[in-house]
Amino acid sequence: MDPIEKALARLTLKERAVLQSILERIRKGDLRNLGIKKLQARDDVFRVRKGTMRIIFRIAKTRDIFIP
């Protein structure tokens, strides 16, 4: 099991619902009120923090959003 799968397996149902909601909003481009921070030394990589969870994503110049 890779580390991401292991971390997701440890989340509670409530945390999974919050994570899914945030990912859906990012996918739709609704970035308001998510507390997004740009990562240092990168103009296209951002972070959303919710409690102890961190979601890292990239917005390409074409405005496409990539979540690793």
N, C-alpha and C positions, 0 to 999 in steps of 0.2 A: 504494500500500500504506500503510495507516495505521500509526502508530508502535507500536501493540500487536502487530500482525501482524509487523512488522519485528523487534521484540524477541523474539517467540516463535520466529521463523525462525532466530535466532542461537543458540538454546539447543541443547545437546547432547541426545542421546537420554536420557542419565541424568538431566539436569536436567528434561527434559519429564516423565519418569516420576515424579520427586519432586514436581513441580508438580501433576501429575494426582492423585497420592495425597493431597496436602494439600487440593486443591479438593474431592475426594470426601469427605474427613473433615469439611470445613466444611459441605458440602451435607447430610451425614447428621446434623450437629449434634454430632459427636464432637470437641470442642475441647480435650480433655485433652492435655497435653504438647506443645502447638504453640508455646508461648512467645508467646502473644497479648498485645499491648499496646493499650490504649485511646488513641486519638488525642486530643490536647489540644483543649479547647473543644467537643468533641462527645461526647455520651453514648452514641451508637449506632454509631460508626465505629471499627473495630479494624484492626490490622495484624498479619500473621504474617510473620516474617523467616526465611528459610532460605538461608544463604550470602549471595549478592548479590541474591537474589530477594526481592521484597516483594509481598505479596498484601493488598490493601485490601478490606475488606468491611463491610457494615452489617447490624446485627441490629435489625429493627423491633420495636416494642412488642408486636406479635402473635407475636414470636419467629420470624418469617420472616427468612431470610438472603438478602441481595442482594449479588451480586458483579458490579461494573460490567464 
